[in-house]
Amino acid sequence: MASPSSVAGSSLETEAPQAAVTRERKLNPDLQEQLPKPYLARAMVAVDADHPNGTEGRDPRGMSVLQQHVAFFDRNGDGIVYPWETFKGMRAIGCGFFTSLVFGFLINLVMSYPTQPGWLPSLLLSVHIKNIHKAKHGSDSETYDTEGRFDPSKFDAIFSKYGRIHPDALTKDEMNLMLKANRNIYDFLGWIAAIGEWHLLYSVAKDKDGLLQRETVRGVFDASLFERLQDSKKSS
């Protein structure tokens, strides 16, 4: 029988000797010293150790972090996103015409019905931002919880687990490893959605060295990255 001291000592271990995957995908044991209450999902701000109060100067407008992410594509601000608005939003962040056309249709096709206020589907494939939490898919990083909050510990795990070459960035191979590792069994729609989202992000936001930086990824969650990309495209 294990002694009480050995049991107490193992209670904070993040690696199990018989589970090699826990050694390969490490967690950050010092996160609580770097960020207050990292276990507490934030409703309106995307936080990390460098941004404990979220994106500086950003007004969440009372929306959840997930709602903010989607609201970027609400081009007329009426709380509803139509396929042509998704298309315009994607063009605004630098996506090509064909990519924007395809994603604009597919995103709304998948997300429209779960967000409807009633049982009837929308023939215009509208997405209602107030219900966007109902359209959250599986096989993702779980940085958004099921209510659309931002979970700092899950966000940090993206990089502690998979940022093996650079602690605050992902290579394309590391990103693909993460996508494979996050798959839930038989969740084919979630697999496809996650692959599409992350590869699209990589195509528009990788740096000159082919890396996805931590700040770039954090900015996706609250849409601050989209706003920076839009401003950059306007000024170019």
C-alpha positions as a printed Julia matrix, in Angstrom:
236×3 Matrix{Float64}:
   0.0    0.0     0.0
   1.34   3.46   -0.88
   2.21   5.72    2.02
   0.12   8.88    2.64
   3.14  11.05    1.76
   3.64   9.33   -1.6
  -0.06   9.67   -2.42
   0.01  13.36   -1.53
   3.15  13.84   -3.6
   1.54  12.29   -6.68
  -1.63  14.38   -6.47
  -0.03  17.27   -8.37
   1.88  15.2   -10.93
   1.0   15.88  -14.55
   2.9   12.89  -15.93
   2.13   9.22  -15.31
   5.01   6.72  -15.73
   2.74   4.21  -17.46
   1.21   6.78  -19.84
   3.9    7.96  -22.24
   1.52  10.45  -23.84
   1.49  12.48  -20.61
   5.25  12.97  -20.96
   4.98  13.87  -24.61
   2.16  16.41  -24.14
   3.27  18.44  -21.16
   1.21  20.86  -19.09
   2.49  24.07  -17.53
   2.74  23.47  -13.76
   3.51  27.15  -13.09
   0.47  28.64  -14.83
  -1.15  29.74  -11.56
   1.92  31.84  -10.74
   1.8   33.41  -14.21
  -1.93  34.15  -14.39
  -4.5   34.62  -11.61
  -7.04  31.76  -11.45
  -6.16  30.12  -14.77
  -8.79  27.44  -14.07
 -11.53  30.08  -14.22
 -13.04  30.43  -17.69
 -13.45  34.11  -18.61
 -16.8   35.12  -20.09
 -15.75  38.24  -21.98
 -11.95  38.41  -22.29
  -9.28  36.17  -23.81
  -6.5   36.14  -21.23
  -3.02  34.69  -20.92
   0.07  35.46  -18.85
   0.96  38.45  -21.02
  -2.64  39.72  -21.17
  -4.22  39.07  -17.76
  -6.99  41.56  -18.58
  -7.5   40.49  -22.17
  -6.79  42.55  -25.28
  -5.9   46.09  -24.26
  -8.55  48.67  -25.12
 -11.02  46.11  -26.4
 -14.7   46.58  -25.54
 -16.43  43.18  -25.31
 -19.83  44.88  -25.63
 -21.27  42.42  -23.15
 -20.64  39.48  -25.47
 -18.96  36.19  -24.68
 -15.56  35.6   -26.22
 -17.11  33.18  -28.71
 -19.77  35.73  -29.63
 -17.03  38.34  -30.21
 -15.25  35.9   -32.52
 -18.37  35.48  -34.66
 -19.51  39.1   -34.43
 -16.6   40.2   -36.61
 -18.47  38.65  -39.52
 -21.71  40.45  -38.65
 -20.95  43.23  -41.08
 -24.1   45.28  -40.41
 -24.2   44.69  -36.64
 -27.72  43.27  -36.47
 -26.76  40.17  -34.48
 -27.24  37.81  -37.42
 -24.56  36.58  -39.82
 -25.58  35.61  -43.36
 -23.36  33.73  -45.83
 -22.57  36.88  -47.8
 -21.42  38.56  -44.59
 -19.16  35.62  -43.78
 -17.79  35.94  -47.31
 -17.13  39.67  -46.84
 -15.5   39.1   -43.46
 -13.17  36.49  -44.88
 -12.23  38.74  -47.75
 -11.55  41.49  -45.21
  -8.91  39.38  -43.42
  -7.12  38.5   -46.64
  -8.68  35.24  -47.84
  -8.95  34.67  -51.57
 -12.23  34.96  -53.46
 -12.78  31.22  -53.95
 -11.77  30.33  -50.39
 -14.09  33.0   -49.01
 -16.94  31.8   -51.22
 -16.6   28.16  -50.16
 -16.07  28.84  -46.46
 -18.78  31.49  -46.42
 -21.29  28.89  -47.57
 -20.04  25.91  -45.56
 -19.68  27.75  -42.24
 -23.23  29.06  -42.4
 -24.55  25.74  -43.68
 -23.18  23.93  -40.62
 -23.83  26.58  -37.98
 -27.15  28.01  -39.08
 -29.67  25.49  -37.79
 -28.26  25.03  -34.24
 -28.42  28.79  -33.66
 -31.98  29.34  -34.86
 -34.43  30.73  -32.27
 -37.04  28.12  -33.21
 -37.38  24.7   -34.85
 -37.61  25.91  -38.43
 -34.4   26.15  -40.47
 -33.39  29.38  -42.17
 -33.47  29.24  -45.96
 -30.94  32.09  -45.93
 -28.6   30.09  -43.63
 -28.57  32.81  -41.0
 -26.42  32.38  -37.89
 -27.78  34.01  -34.73
 -24.9   35.26  -32.6
 -26.86  35.09  -29.34
 -27.11  31.3   -29.77
 -23.66  30.64  -31.21
 -22.65  28.47  -28.24
 -25.07  25.86  -29.56
 -22.96  25.52  -32.71
 -19.68  24.74  -30.93
 -18.12  21.62  -32.47
 -16.03  18.9   -30.87
 -12.47  17.73  -31.54
 -11.13  21.21  -30.8
  -8.76  22.65  -28.19
 -11.7   23.25  -25.8
 -10.45  26.8   -25.25
 -14.06  27.82  -25.72
 -16.19  26.06  -23.15
 -19.73  24.96  -23.99
 -21.09  28.39  -23.05
 -18.58  30.32  -25.17
 -16.25  31.4   -22.37
 -12.46  31.45  -22.79
 -10.6   28.83  -20.73
  -7.02  30.08  -20.07
  -5.72  26.66  -19.02
  -6.9   25.05  -22.26
  -5.38  27.87  -24.28
  -2.05  27.51  -22.49
  -2.1   23.76  -23.11
  -2.06  24.35  -26.88
   1.51  25.55  -26.55
   2.74  23.58  -23.54
   1.65  20.33  -25.22
   2.55  21.0   -28.83
   4.97  23.95  -28.99
   8.05  21.76  -28.8
  10.46  23.81  -30.89
   9.25  27.24  -29.78
   7.36  27.49  -26.46
   5.1   30.3   -27.69
   4.5   29.25  -31.28
   3.43  26.31  -33.4
   5.01  25.01  -36.57
   2.69  23.59  -39.21
   3.68  20.05  -38.21
   2.97  20.81  -34.55
  -0.4   22.28  -35.48
  -1.26  19.12  -37.4
  -0.14  16.97  -34.47
  -2.47  18.96  -32.2
  -5.38  18.52  -34.61
  -4.85  14.78  -34.69
  -4.5   14.56  -30.9
  -7.69  16.53  -30.27
  -9.91  14.24  -32.31
 -12.9   12.79  -30.51
 -13.84   9.3   -31.64
 -16.18   9.2   -34.67
 -16.57  12.99  -34.57
 -16.0   13.39  -38.29
 -17.7   16.78  -38.54
 -15.55  18.09  -35.68
 -12.39  16.76  -37.31
 -13.18  18.49  -40.59
 -14.2   21.74  -38.91
 -11.04  21.89  -36.79
  -8.78  21.13  -39.76
 -10.48  23.79  -41.86
 -10.31  26.45  -39.15
  -6.68  25.93  -38.2
  -5.37  25.56  -41.74
  -7.24  28.7   -42.76
  -5.71  30.5   -39.79
  -2.26  29.25  -40.74
  -2.65  30.44  -44.32
  -3.57  34.03  -43.36
  -1.66  34.56  -40.12
   1.59  32.58  -40.07
   4.69  34.71  -39.66
   7.66  34.94  -42.04
   9.18  31.83  -40.44
   6.04  29.77  -40.94
   5.02  29.9   -37.29
   1.7   30.57  -35.6
   2.59  32.78  -32.66
   0.76  32.57  -29.34
  -0.53  36.13  -29.63
  -1.81  35.4   -33.12
  -3.78  32.42  -31.89
  -5.11  34.27  -28.82
  -6.35  37.02  -31.13
  -8.45  34.53  -33.07
 -10.57  33.74  -30.04
 -11.72  37.31  -29.34
 -11.48  38.41  -33.01
  -8.8   41.01  -32.28
  -6.6   39.24  -34.85
  -9.32  39.63  -37.48
  -9.47  43.35  -36.79
  -5.69  43.69  -37.1
  -5.67  41.76  -40.37
  -8.53  43.88  -41.7
  -6.74  47.12  -40.78
  -3.52  45.84  -42.34
  -5.3   44.95  -45.57
  -6.96  48.36  -45.7
  -3.65  50.17  -45.24
  -1.79  48.11  -47.84
